[in-house]
Amino acid sequence: MAGWNQIQAAAFCGSNGDDMTDRKPIATAPTDGSKVSVTWKDSDGVINESIAQYRDDGWWVYTDSHTQKKVEPTSWRPAASDDDDQ
């Protein structure tokens, strides 16, 4: 079963099969410590979407409530509003 921050790859396609046009290349993401939603692939090849922050020369996500992991995302979009944060 997928973890809480994993989503199925099929969810990345819009109703017309387009590849989430609201996502931007990770090179354009803010690196000021603000939170953004990133897409990254784990060692099993599963595509994940997580809230991440750029700090200490890399992108960091929580894999559970106590564990952070440095990831190499491929795309980003603005995070949901603060009201939606967990």
Residue frames as qw, qx, qy, qz and C-alpha x, y, z in Angstrom:
[[0.000, 0.890, 0.456, 0.000, 0.00, 0.00, 0.00],
 [0.377, 0.594, -0.031, 0.710, 1.29, 3.47, -0.85],
 [0.358, -0.271, -0.465, 0.763, 2.46, 5.79, 1.91],
 [0.050, 0.791, 0.475, -0.381, 0.50, 8.90, 2.89],
 [0.023, 0.740, -0.197, -0.643, 2.56, 11.13, 0.62],
 [0.220, -0.109, 0.812, 0.530, 2.43, 8.88, -2.44],
 [0.614, 0.466, 0.206, -0.603, -0.03, 9.19, -5.25],
 [0.760, 0.227, 0.574, 0.202, -0.58, 7.00, -8.25],
 [0.287, -0.188, 0.453, 0.823, 1.11, 8.06, -11.47],
 [0.107, 0.541, 0.723, 0.415, -2.28, 8.15, -13.18],
 [0.164, -0.847, -0.411, 0.296, -3.26, 11.07, -10.97],
 [0.323, -0.479, 0.220, 0.786, -0.61, 13.16, -12.71],
 [0.137, 0.207, 0.653, 0.715, -2.62, 13.32, -15.93],
 [0.327, 0.199, 0.181, -0.906, -5.42, 15.79, -16.50],
 [0.681, 0.346, 0.505, -0.402, -8.77, 14.88, -17.95],
 [0.680, 0.679, -0.151, -0.232, -7.34, 15.11, -21.47],
 [0.954, 0.024, 0.012, 0.298, -4.27, 13.05, -20.62],
 [0.327, 0.800, -0.248, 0.438, -2.00, 16.09, -20.45],
 [0.720, -0.070, -0.489, 0.487, 0.90, 15.91, -18.03],
 [0.411, -0.737, -0.365, 0.394, -0.15, 18.30, -15.25],
 [0.414, 0.655, 0.143, 0.616, 0.38, 21.57, -17.05],
 [0.318, -0.918, 0.001, -0.237, 0.44, 23.49, -13.76],
 [0.818, -0.430, 0.136, 0.357, 3.77, 21.87, -12.81],
 [0.278, 0.921, -0.273, 0.001, 7.01, 23.68, -13.54],
 [0.768, 0.313, -0.444, 0.341, 10.61, 22.47, -13.94],
 [0.701, -0.591, -0.268, 0.297, 12.33, 22.12, -10.57],
 [0.538, 0.085, -0.001, 0.839, 15.05, 24.55, -11.67],
 [0.070, -0.538, -0.195, -0.817, 12.45, 27.33, -11.47],
 [0.594, -0.621, -0.511, -0.001, 11.32, 26.50, -7.92],
 [0.171, -0.878, 0.211, -0.394, 11.96, 28.98, -5.10],
 [0.751, 0.044, -0.523, 0.400, 14.99, 28.13, -2.96],
 [0.069, -0.567, 0.274, -0.774, 14.23, 30.60, -0.17],
 [0.004, -0.034, 0.864, -0.503, 12.93, 27.96, 2.25],
 [0.599, 0.077, 0.105, -0.790, 9.28, 28.36, 1.29],
 [0.522, 0.052, 0.844, -0.111, 7.16, 25.22, 1.05],
 [0.508, 0.370, -0.401, -0.666, 6.19, 23.92, -2.40],
 [0.896, 0.075, 0.385, -0.208, 4.68, 20.72, -3.73],
 [0.112, 0.605, -0.710, -0.343, 7.27, 18.62, -5.55],
 [0.961, 0.175, -0.024, -0.214, 7.17, 15.44, -7.63],
 [0.034, -0.646, 0.762, 0.006, 9.94, 12.89, -7.10],
 [0.880, 0.104, -0.415, -0.204, 10.61, 9.22, -7.78],
 [0.636, -0.603, 0.458, -0.149, 11.69, 6.85, -5.00],
 [0.135, -0.490, 0.840, 0.189, 14.16, 3.96, -5.27],
 [0.487, 0.214, 0.844, -0.060, 11.31, 1.59, -6.23],
 [0.114, 0.165, 0.608, 0.768, 10.31, 3.84, -9.14],
 [0.070, -0.720, -0.686, 0.076, 7.14, 5.06, -7.44],
 [0.129, 0.487, 0.107, 0.857, 6.23, 8.67, -8.26],
 [0.335, -0.558, -0.599, 0.467, 5.50, 10.71, -5.14],
 [0.028, 0.713, 0.132, 0.688, 4.11, 14.17, -4.50],
 [0.575, -0.493, -0.464, 0.458, 5.17, 15.82, -1.26],
 [0.080, -0.990, -0.001, -0.119, 5.46, 19.22, 0.35],
 [0.814, 0.016, -0.095, 0.573, 9.15, 20.12, 0.31],
 [0.143, -0.974, 0.083, 0.157, 11.55, 22.85, 1.34],
 [0.725, 0.498, -0.219, 0.423, 14.90, 23.70, -0.19],
 [0.381, -0.868, 0.288, -0.138, 17.58, 23.99, 2.49],
 [0.597, -0.512, 0.595, 0.164, 21.11, 22.76, 3.15],
 [0.120, 0.471, -0.687, -0.540, 21.77, 22.50, -0.61],
 [0.107, -0.078, -0.953, -0.273, 18.86, 20.17, -1.34],
 [0.573, -0.274, -0.252, -0.730, 15.13, 19.43, -1.33],
 [0.016, 0.068, -0.897, 0.437, 13.75, 17.84, 1.85],
 [0.616, -0.289, -0.384, -0.624, 10.39, 16.10, 2.39],
 [0.488, -0.281, 0.674, -0.478, 8.80, 14.34, 5.37],
 [0.410, 0.063, -0.859, -0.301, 8.27, 10.63, 4.74],
 [0.482, -0.559, -0.675, 0.011, 6.35, 10.36, 8.03],
 [0.278, -0.925, -0.161, -0.202, 5.74, 12.66, 10.96],
 [0.603, -0.732, 0.224, 0.225, 9.29, 12.21, 12.31],
 [0.702, -0.122, 0.485, 0.507, 11.47, 11.39, 9.30],
 [0.336, 0.837, -0.118, -0.415, 12.84, 13.71, 6.63],
 [0.786, 0.086, 0.478, 0.383, 14.46, 12.61, 3.40],
 [0.018, 0.614, -0.344, -0.710, 16.53, 14.47, 0.85],
 [0.685, 0.435, 0.583, 0.042, 15.01, 13.95, -2.61],
 [0.184, -0.229, 0.469, 0.833, 15.71, 14.98, -6.19],
 [0.468, 0.594, 0.522, -0.394, 12.41, 16.33, -7.51],
 [0.407, 0.205, 0.610, 0.649, 11.66, 16.78, -11.19],
 [0.059, -0.556, -0.388, -0.733, 8.86, 19.35, -11.00],
 [0.133, -0.278, -0.592, 0.744, 7.05, 21.65, -8.60],
 [0.144, -0.647, -0.447, -0.601, 3.94, 23.76, -8.09],
 [0.195, -0.476, 0.351, -0.782, 2.87, 26.10, -5.30],
 [0.144, -0.143, -0.919, 0.339, 1.85, 24.32, -2.11],
 [0.273, -0.686, -0.619, -0.269, -1.75, 24.47, -0.93],
 [0.178, -0.764, 0.102, -0.611, -2.64, 27.30, 1.41],
 [0.055, 0.354, -0.749, 0.558, -1.49, 27.17, 5.04],
 [0.683, -0.137, 0.278, -0.661, -5.01, 26.11, 6.04],
 [0.927, 0.177, -0.235, -0.231, -4.44, 22.80, 4.24],
 [0.289, 0.535, -0.742, 0.281, -1.10, 22.00, 5.94],
 [0.829, -0.320, -0.450, -0.083, -1.06, 18.95, 8.17]]
